[in-house]
């Protein structure tokens, strides 16, 4: 059964939004934290860049693996270790910033929703049980926290790594990149 709020919106059996544009409605809650958002995006870009550098450093170590080039090999190995350390620190920083941003945004959303629910008429609460309202608030804000706190960050990181990886593949071998772009969709689609 579908119940309607005072404004006519469905309270039960809502369709799940599959629009990415629905995330744009979070912007008013993200706006006060622009600096934190910018820092999180910067950490995301740095982490993705460093993640793409690690295979290059390992390639140098493998390509120069011989007894004759001991000092060069040591330098490449040290560079690979430094890159791995930067990746670890950058990933931790990105996680910290994104988690903090998500928690603050969700706290603001909960406050706004609570203020709105408190202002509803008594008739609203006669038609809808208080426990149901609280459950909906908790469930929806937890879902928003999951999206802001990890899903968007992981999706953006993977997109940056995909674009950067394609660029590195083109630099390494344009012909091989073309073959991969031709064959991989044929394997994935069916």
C-alpha positions, 0 to 999 in steps of 0.5 A: 500500500502506498501512503502519501504525505501532505505534499502528495509524495509517496512514503512507501514503495518508492522507486529507487532512483538510478539517476546519477543526477540525483546526487546533484541534490546533495550539493547544498549539503556539500557546499559548506565543505568545499575546502574539504571536498577539494582536499579529498579530490586532490588526494584522490588525483594524487593517489591515482597518479602515484598508483599509475607510477608504481608499475613504471618503477617496477618496470625499471627495476625488472628492465635493469636487473643485472649484476653490472648495474647494482647502484642503478638497480638500488636507486630504482628499487628505492624509488619503487619503495618510496612510491609504494609509501606515497601510495599508502599515505595518499590512500589513507589521507583520501580515506580520512578526508572522504569519510570526514566529508561523508559524516559531516554531510550526513549529519547536516542532512539528518538535522535538516530532515529532523527539522522538517519532520518536527514541523509536520502537522499532527495529522502526518504522524497519525497516518504514519508511525513514528518508528517508520519515519525514524527508520526511513531517516536512518536507512536513507542517511546511512545509504547516503553516507555509503555513497558519499563516503566510499562509492563515489570516491572509488568510482572516481579513482577507478575512472582516473586509473582507467584513463591514466592506464590507457594513456600509459598503454598508448605510450608503451604500444599504440598497436597493443592498446588498439588490440586490447580496445578491440578484444576486451569489449568482445569478451565482456559484452557476451 
